[in-house]
Amino acid sequence: MNSREIRVGIIHKSIFSRHGGGGAEIFSLELASALKELGFRVIYITGDKYNWEYYRKISGVNVKIDGEILFRNPPLFKAYDEFIDMLRLNSVRREIDILINTNGGVKPIPFVDITYIHSPLLFNMWYSWPSIYKAYLFPRNAILKSFARHNMLGLILTNSRFTKIEIKKVMGLDSIVLYPPIDVERYMKYSNNEKRERLVISIGRFSPKKRYEDLIEIASKVKDAKFVIIGAVSDVNYMRRITRLIKEKGLSNVIVKPNASFQEKLELLSRAKVYLHTARNERFGISIVEGMAAGCVPVVYRSRGPWLDILEERQGVYGFAYRDLDEAASMIGNVLDNDVLWREILINTRSHVLKFSRNAFKRKLMMIMKETLATRNNYD
């Protein structure tokens, strides 16, 4: 079958609103873009009307899809909408050749061909939910875990070696690592800028998980550098809290840029020497690789995907990983003061970041699509 005749349905039911979303939403856009470039037809299956203009602005991904199907379920059954979606998908199966669920960790839907899991959130975090909510969701979670145990989620793909290990531990399933596609060549055009400032950039949606309080504390220890936070506003209250904390501490060297455009992000990265990532729960970290490709030395918390997959547990080769905020401040000061060190790490990262490129992603994705089609044809 010619790829131009193959229709791929991308299921992504989470927040496609004006001020919501983050890496998972941008990943689904990048996936759609890669599939289109490989010649496939792409249909989006969403829970909310997709705000294309907003996501093009913040991601720089300009993809024209071939259709959109809206699965908007009644609020009363929102927590159980995986099962409603499962029934609805039967009605569109004749129009779709391959179904890919990119919400696999939050909303695992059985009987799809491919499930992409950014984090097995459903399977390892619900212990922290209120008891009454646990009781309400118990039947749903028990059924979904049964689907996982019997491998009814199709081929499992994931974003990092760290998450692969976690999926095996939590869900008992094998998975294939398919790193998120990053247009590293586009960022690398800015890496040759030698006129770097004492500028530290951090990129990520405004969410408590990003721990921007830590960035503010680090900035108070490195006052001769300017820190800029760029992020989509998924949590207005958290953004206000961060802005208020900056004022309370009297820090003039921390600037917040909510919902900055892609071009503004590129311009700032081209001037910065350091990319700081304070989140401690990242399973990968797309913005870290973007910063590296643009010529910034990454300083990240020493855990999970950023340490295992991106820095490959090699301190000082592709960047630095800290255990506490004093160590982070020291690392940042060292890079800002040492042009030789900055250039040395920049040279190391130029070939390293290519493993996360869109071209590398497309090559592996095409292999996966061919194998998936072959498997489906065998069953048919």
C-alpha positions as CSV (number, residue, x, y, z in Angstrom):
1,M,0.0,0.0,0.0
2,N,1.3,3.5,-0.9
3,S,1.8,5.6,2.2
4,R,-0.2,8.4,0.5
5,E,-3.2,6.1,0.6
6,I,-2.8,5.3,4.3
7,R,-4.9,7.2,6.8
8,V,-3.5,7.7,10.3
9,G,-5.7,8.7,13.2
10,I,-3.9,10.6,16.0
11,I,-5.9,10.4,19.3
12,H,-5.1,13.2,21.7
13,K,-7.9,14.0,24.1
14,S,-6.1,16.4,26.6
15,I,-6.1,20.1,26.7
16,F,-6.1,21.7,23.2
17,S,-7.2,25.0,24.5
18,R,-5.8,28.5,24.0
19,H,-3.7,28.6,27.2
20,G,-3.2,24.9,27.9
21,G,-1.0,22.0,27.0
22,G,2.7,21.5,26.8
23,G,5.2,19.0,25.6
24,A,2.7,16.1,25.0
25,E,0.6,18.4,22.8
26,I,3.6,19.7,20.8
27,F,4.8,16.1,20.4
28,S,1.5,15.1,18.8
29,L,1.9,18.1,16.4
30,E,5.4,17.0,15.5
31,L,4.2,13.4,15.0
32,A,1.5,14.7,12.6
33,S,4.1,16.8,10.8
34,A,6.5,13.8,10.4
35,L,3.7,11.5,9.2
36,K,2.7,14.1,6.6
37,E,6.3,14.4,5.4
38,L,6.4,10.7,5.1
39,G,3.4,10.8,2.8
40,F,0.6,9.6,5.2
41,R,-2.8,11.3,5.6
42,V,-3.4,12.5,9.1
43,I,-6.8,12.7,11.0
44,Y,-6.9,14.2,14.5
45,I,-9.3,12.7,17.0
46,T,-9.6,15.2,19.9
47,G,-11.7,16.0,22.9
48,D,-11.6,19.8,22.4
49,K,-11.5,21.9,19.3
50,Y,-7.9,22.3,18.4
51,N,-6.5,25.8,18.5
52,W,-4.1,25.6,15.5
53,E,-3.1,29.2,15.6
54,Y,-2.0,29.1,19.2
55,Y,0.1,25.9,18.9
56,R,1.7,27.1,15.6
57,K,2.8,30.2,17.5
58,I,4.4,28.5,20.5
59,S,5.8,25.4,18.7
60,G,6.9,26.7,15.3
61,V,5.3,23.5,13.8
62,N,3.1,24.4,10.8
63,V,1.3,21.2,9.8
64,K,-1.9,21.0,7.7
65,I,-3.9,17.9,8.7
66,D,-6.4,16.1,6.5
67,G,-9.3,16.0,8.9
68,E,-10.5,16.4,12.5
69,I,-12.9,14.2,14.5
70,L,-14.3,15.6,17.7
71,F,-15.1,13.2,20.5
72,R,-16.7,15.4,23.2
73,N,-18.2,13.2,25.9
74,P,-20.7,14.2,28.6
75,P,-19.1,15.7,31.7
76,L,-20.7,13.1,34.0
77,F,-18.8,10.3,32.2
78,K,-15.5,12.3,31.5
79,A,-13.5,10.0,33.8
80,Y,-14.7,7.0,31.8
81,D,-14.4,8.4,28.3
82,E,-11.7,5.9,27.3
83,F,-14.5,3.3,27.0
84,I,-16.9,5.7,25.2
85,D,-14.0,6.5,22.8
86,M,-13.3,2.8,22.3
87,L,-16.9,2.3,21.2
88,R,-16.8,5.4,19.0
89,L,-13.6,4.3,17.3
90,N,-15.4,1.3,15.9
91,S,-17.5,3.7,13.8
92,V,-14.4,5.4,12.3
93,R,-12.2,2.3,11.9
94,R,-13.3,2.0,8.3
95,E,-11.9,5.5,7.6
96,I,-8.7,5.0,9.5
97,D,-5.9,2.5,8.7
98,I,-3.7,3.0,11.8
99,L,-4.7,4.5,15.1
100,I,-2.1,6.1,17.4
101,N,-3.0,7.2,20.9
102,T,-0.5,9.9,22.1
103,N,-2.3,10.2,25.5
104,G,-1.3,6.7,26.5
105,G,-0.2,7.3,30.0
106,V,-3.2,9.4,31.0
107,K,-5.9,8.0,28.8
108,P,-5.0,4.5,27.6
109,I,-7.5,3.4,25.0
110,P,-7.5,-0.4,24.1
111,F,-7.6,-1.8,20.5
112,V,-5.5,1.0,19.0
113,D,-2.4,0.1,16.9
114,I,0.1,2.2,18.7
115,T,0.2,3.8,22.1
116,Y,2.7,6.5,22.9
117,I,3.4,6.8,26.6
118,H,5.1,10.0,28.0
119,S,4.5,8.8,31.5
120,P,2.6,5.8,32.9
121,L,0.7,8.4,35.1
122,L,-2.5,6.4,35.5
123,F,-0.7,3.3,36.7
124,N,1.6,4.8,39.3
125,M,0.1,8.1,40.6
126,W,-3.5,7.4,41.6
127,Y,-2.5,6.5,45.2
128,S,-2.3,10.3,45.9
129,W,-5.9,10.9,44.8
130,P,-8.7,11.5,47.4
131,S,-10.4,8.3,48.6
132,I,-13.8,9.2,47.2
133,Y,-12.3,9.8,43.7
134,K,-10.4,6.5,44.0
135,A,-13.7,4.7,44.7
136,Y,-15.3,6.4,41.7
137,L,-12.4,5.4,39.4
138,F,-11.7,2.0,40.8
139,P,-13.7,0.0,38.2
140,R,-12.2,2.1,35.4
141,N,-8.6,1.7,36.6
142,A,-9.0,-2.1,37.2
143,I,-10.3,-2.6,33.6
144,L,-7.5,-0.4,32.1
145,K,-4.8,-2.3,34.0
146,S,-6.3,-5.5,32.8
147,F,-6.1,-4.2,29.2
148,A,-2.4,-3.3,29.9
149,R,-1.6,-6.7,31.4
150,H,-3.1,-8.5,28.4
151,N,-1.2,-6.1,26.0
152,M,-4.3,-4.7,24.4
153,L,-2.8,-1.2,23.9
154,G,-1.0,-2.1,20.7
155,L,2.7,-1.4,20.1
156,I,4.0,0.7,23.1
157,L,6.3,3.6,22.2
158,T,7.9,5.9,24.8
159,N,10.0,9.0,25.1
160,S,13.1,7.8,26.9
161,R,15.1,4.9,28.3
162,F,14.0,6.1,31.8
163,T,10.3,5.8,30.9
164,K,10.9,2.5,29.2
165,I,12.3,1.1,32.5
166,E,9.3,2.6,34.4
167,I,6.7,1.1,32.0
168,K,8.3,-2.3,32.5
169,K,8.3,-1.9,36.2
170,V,4.8,-0.4,36.6
171,M,2.8,-1.9,33.7
172,G,4.9,-5.1,33.0
173,L,5.1,-4.2,29.3
174,D,8.0,-3.9,26.9
175,S,8.2,-0.7,24.9
176,I,10.3,0.9,22.1
177,V,12.1,4.2,22.7
178,L,11.2,6.8,20.1
179,Y,12.7,10.1,21.2
180,P,10.5,13.1,20.6
181,P,11.4,14.8,17.2
182,I,13.3,18.1,17.6
183,D,14.2,20.4,14.8
184,V,17.8,20.5,16.0
185,E,19.1,21.8,12.6
186,R,16.8,24.9,13.0
187,Y,18.2,25.6,16.4
188,M,21.8,24.9,15.4
189,K,21.8,27.8,13.0
190,Y,21.9,30.0,16.1
191,S,24.7,28.0,17.9
192,N,27.5,29.8,16.1
193,N,26.7,33.2,17.7
194,E,29.8,34.0,19.7
195,K,28.3,37.1,21.3
196,R,26.8,35.4,24.2
197,E,25.5,37.3,27.3
198,R,25.4,36.4,30.9
199,L,22.0,35.1,30.2
200,V,20.3,31.9,31.6
201,I,17.1,30.6,29.8
202,S,14.5,28.2,31.2
203,I,11.6,27.0,29.0
204,G,8.5,25.1,30.1
205,R,4.8,25.6,30.8
206,F,3.9,27.4,34.0
207,S,3.1,24.5,36.3
208,P,4.3,23.6,39.8
209,K,6.1,20.6,38.4
210,K,8.6,23.0,36.7
211,R,9.8,24.2,40.1
212,Y,10.5,27.8,39.1
213,E,10.8,28.6,42.8
214,D,14.2,26.8,42.5
215,L,15.2,29.0,39.6
216,I,14.4,32.1,41.6
217,E,16.5,30.8,44.5
218,I,19.4,30.1,42.1
219,A,19.0,33.5,40.5
220,S,19.4,35.1,44.0
221,K,22.8,33.4,44.2
222,V,24.0,34.4,40.7
223,K,22.9,38.1,40.7
224,D,25.3,39.2,37.9
225,A,23.4,37.0,35.4
226,K,19.9,37.6,33.9
227,F,17.4,34.7,34.1
228,V,14.5,34.5,31.7
229,I,11.5,32.1,32.1
230,I,9.6,31.3,28.9
231,G,6.4,29.3,29.2
232,A,2.9,28.6,28.1
233,V,0.4,29.6,30.8
234,S,-1.3,26.3,31.7
235,D,-1.7,27.4,35.4
236,V,-2.4,31.2,35.8
237,N,-2.3,31.0,39.6
238,Y,1.1,29.4,39.5
239,M,2.5,32.1,37.1
240,R,1.1,34.8,39.4
241,R,2.8,33.1,42.4
242,I,6.1,33.0,40.6
243,T,5.8,36.7,39.6
244,R,4.9,37.6,43.1
245,L,7.8,35.7,44.6
246,I,10.3,37.5,42.2
247,K,8.9,40.9,43.5
248,E,9.0,39.8,47.1
249,K,12.7,38.8,46.8
250,G,13.4,42.1,45.0
251,L,15.1,40.3,42.1
252,S,15.6,42.5,39.1
253,N,17.6,39.8,37.2
254,V,14.6,37.5,36.7
255,I,12.2,38.1,33.8
256,V,9.0,36.2,33.0
257,K,7.8,35.9,29.4
258,P,4.4,34.0,29.3
259,N,3.3,32.6,25.9
260,A,6.3,33.9,24.1
261,S,6.4,33.3,20.4
262,F,8.7,30.7,18.8
263,Q,10.8,33.4,17.2
264,E,11.3,35.2,20.5
265,K,12.4,32.0,22.1
266,L,14.9,31.4,19.3
267,E,16.3,34.9,19.7
268,L,16.8,34.6,23.4
269,L,18.4,31.1,23.1
270,S,20.8,32.5,20.5
271,R,22.1,35.1,23.1
272,A,22.1,32.8,26.2
273,K,25.1,30.9,27.5
274,V,23.2,28.5,29.9
275,Y,19.9,26.6,29.7
276,L,18.6,25.9,33.2
277,H,16.0,23.1,33.8
278,T,14.8,22.9,37.4
279,A,12.0,20.3,36.9
280,R,12.8,17.1,38.8
281,N,10.1,14.8,37.3
282,E,11.0,15.0,33.6
283,R,11.1,11.7,31.7
284,F,12.8,13.4,28.8
285,G,13.0,17.2,28.4
286,I,12.5,18.5,24.8
287,S,13.5,22.1,25.7
288,I,16.8,20.9,27.1
289,V,17.8,19.5,23.7
290,E,16.5,22.7,22.0
291,G,18.7,24.8,24.3
292,M,21.8,22.6,23.6
293,A,21.3,22.8,19.8
294,A,21.0,26.6,20.0
295,G,24.4,26.7,21.8
296,C,23.5,26.8,25.5
297,V,25.1,24.6,28.1
298,P,22.4,22.7,29.9
299,V,22.3,22.7,33.7
300,V,19.7,20.1,34.8
301,Y,18.5,18.3,37.9
302,R,20.4,15.0,38.2
303,S,17.6,12.5,37.7
304,R,15.5,10.7,35.2
305,G,15.5,11.4,31.4
306,P,17.6,14.6,31.4
307,W,20.5,12.8,33.2
308,L,20.1,9.3,31.8
309,D,19.0,10.0,28.2
310,I,20.2,13.5,27.3
311,L,23.4,13.9,29.3
312,E,24.0,10.1,29.2
313,E,25.3,10.3,32.8
314,R,28.4,12.1,31.7
315,Q,29.0,15.1,33.9
316,G,30.7,18.0,32.1
317,V,30.6,16.4,28.6
318,Y,27.3,17.6,27.2
319,G,26.3,19.7,30.2
320,F,26.0,19.6,34.0
321,A,23.6,18.0,36.4
322,Y,23.2,19.3,40.0
323,R,21.9,17.7,43.2
324,D,21.2,20.9,45.1
325,L,20.7,24.6,44.4
326,D,24.1,25.7,45.6
327,E,25.7,23.3,43.2
328,A,23.5,24.6,40.4
329,A,24.5,28.2,41.1
330,S,28.2,27.2,41.1
331,M,27.8,25.3,37.8
332,I,26.1,28.2,36.1
333,G,28.7,30.7,37.4
334,N,31.5,28.5,36.1
335,V,30.0,28.3,32.6
336,L,29.3,32.1,32.5
337,D,32.8,32.9,33.5
338,N,34.6,30.3,31.3
339,D,34.3,30.8,27.5
340,V,36.7,27.9,26.9
341,L,34.4,25.5,28.8
342,W,31.3,26.9,26.9
343,R,33.0,26.2,23.5
344,E,34.2,22.8,24.5
345,I,30.7,21.6,25.5
346,L,29.2,23.2,22.4
347,I,31.6,21.2,20.2
348,N,30.6,18.0,22.1
349,T,26.9,18.6,21.7
350,R,26.8,19.4,18.0
351,S,26.9,15.7,16.9
352,H,25.2,14.4,20.1
353,V,21.9,16.3,19.6
354,L,21.5,14.8,16.1
355,K,20.2,11.6,17.7
356,F,17.2,13.6,18.8
357,S,16.6,15.2,15.4
358,R,13.5,15.1,13.3
359,N,15.3,13.1,10.6
360,A,16.3,10.5,13.1
361,F,12.7,10.4,14.4
362,K,11.3,10.0,10.9
363,R,13.6,7.2,10.0
364,K,12.6,5.2,13.1
365,L,8.9,6.1,12.7
366,M,8.8,4.9,9.1
367,M,10.2,1.5,10.2
368,I,7.6,1.3,13.0
369,M,4.8,2.2,10.6
370,K,5.9,-0.5,8.1
371,E,6.0,-3.1,10.8
372,T,2.6,-2.0,12.1
373,L,1.0,-2.2,8.7
374,A,2.6,-5.7,8.1
375,T,1.2,-6.9,11.5
376,R,-2.3,-5.6,10.6
377,N,-2.2,-7.1,7.2
378,N,-1.3,-10.5,8.7
379,Y,-4.2,-10.3,11.1
380,D,-6.5,-9.1,8.3
